[in-house]
Amino acid sequence: MSLVLAAVLGFSAYGKLTRNRNFVDGIYAVGFPDEHIPLLAAALIAGAAGLLVGLVWWPIGVAAAVGLVAYFIAAVAAHLRINDRDYLPAAGFLVVSLAVLVLRLITI
């Protein structure tokens, strides 16, 4: 599950860095500044890398999963703050990130 999430996060980061409309329209909708979008991509890349390293050294995987949970809680909150109904992608990533965290913790 960590491998799949890491791959999808990498794809999402690429979409943000290239300003693909499918990836950035929701970010613009919540009022996030364009010049800070690379920071979002960097957070996703760090999370993906942490998940991969976590396959070998579990504390890094736990830290990455916790960071991703926090990232996606903030994303969902940003959408809900403006009553934007397009929060389901972020909520889906939140659920998967939580699942990865729980699975990592129960397999220590």
C-alpha positions in Angstrom: 0.0 0.0 0.0 2.9 2.3 0.8 4.3 1.7 -2.7 1.1 2.6 -4.4 0.5 5.7 -2.3 4.1 6.9 -2.9 3.7 6.5 -6.7 0.4 8.4 -6.7 1.9 11.1 -4.5 4.8 11.5 -7.0 2.4 11.8 -9.8 0.4 14.4 -7.9 3.6 16.4 -7.1 4.5 16.3 -10.8 1.1 17.6 -11.7 1.5 20.5 -9.2 5.0 21.4 -10.4 3.9 21.5 -14.1 0.7 23.4 -13.1 -1.5 20.8 -14.7 -5.1 22.2 -14.4 -6.4 18.9 -13.2 -4.1 19.2 -10.2 -4.0 22.9 -9.4 -7.6 24.1 -10.0 -8.6 22.9 -6.5 -5.6 24.6 -5.0 -6.5 27.9 -6.7 -10.1 27.5 -5.6 -9.2 27.5 -1.9 -7.0 30.6 -2.4 -3.6 29.0 -2.1 -0.9 31.3 -3.6 0.5 30.1 -6.9 4.1 30.9 -5.8 3.8 28.4 -2.9 2.5 25.4 -5.0 6.1 24.0 -5.3 6.1 23.7 -1.5 3.0 21.5 -1.7 4.8 19.4 -4.3 7.9 19.2 -2.1 5.8 18.0 0.9 4.3 15.3 -1.3 7.7 14.2 -2.6 9.1 14.1 0.9 6.1 12.1 2.0 6.5 9.6 -0.9 10.3 9.3 -0.2 9.6 8.8 3.5 7.1 6.0 2.8 9.6 4.3 0.6 12.4 4.6 3.1 10.0 3.4 5.7 9.8 0.1 4.0 13.3 -0.5 5.3 13.4 1.6 8.4 9.9 1.8 10.0 10.3 5.1 12.0 10.7 7.1 8.8 7.6 5.5 7.4 5.6 6.3 10.5 6.9 9.9 10.4 6.0 10.2 6.7 2.6 8.8 7.2 1.9 11.2 10.1 3.1 14.1 7.9 0.8 13.0 5.1 -2.2 12.7 7.4 -1.5 16.3 8.6 -1.1 17.5 5.0 -4.4 16.0 3.9 -6.3 17.1 7.0 -5.2 20.7 6.1 -6.2 20.2 2.5 -9.7 19.0 3.5 -10.0 21.8 6.0 -9.1 24.4 3.3 -11.9 23.1 1.1 -14.4 23.0 3.9 -13.5 26.5 5.0 -14.8 27.9 1.8 -17.7 25.5 1.4 -16.0 23.9 -1.6 -17.6 20.5 -2.3 -14.5 19.3 -4.2 -12.8 17.9 -1.2 -13.2 14.3 -2.0 -9.8 13.8 -3.6 -8.1 15.2 -0.5 -10.4 13.2 1.7 -9.5 10.0 -0.2 -5.8 10.6 0.2 -6.4 11.3 3.9 -8.1 7.9 4.3 -5.4 6.1 2.4 -2.7 7.9 4.4 -4.4 6.9 7.6 -4.6 3.3 6.5 -0.9 3.3 5.7 -0.1 4.8 9.1 -2.3 2.2 10.9 -0.9 -0.7 8.9 2.7 0.5 9.6 2.0 0.8 13.3 0.4 -2.6 13.7 3.3 -4.3 11.9 6.1 -2.9 14.0 
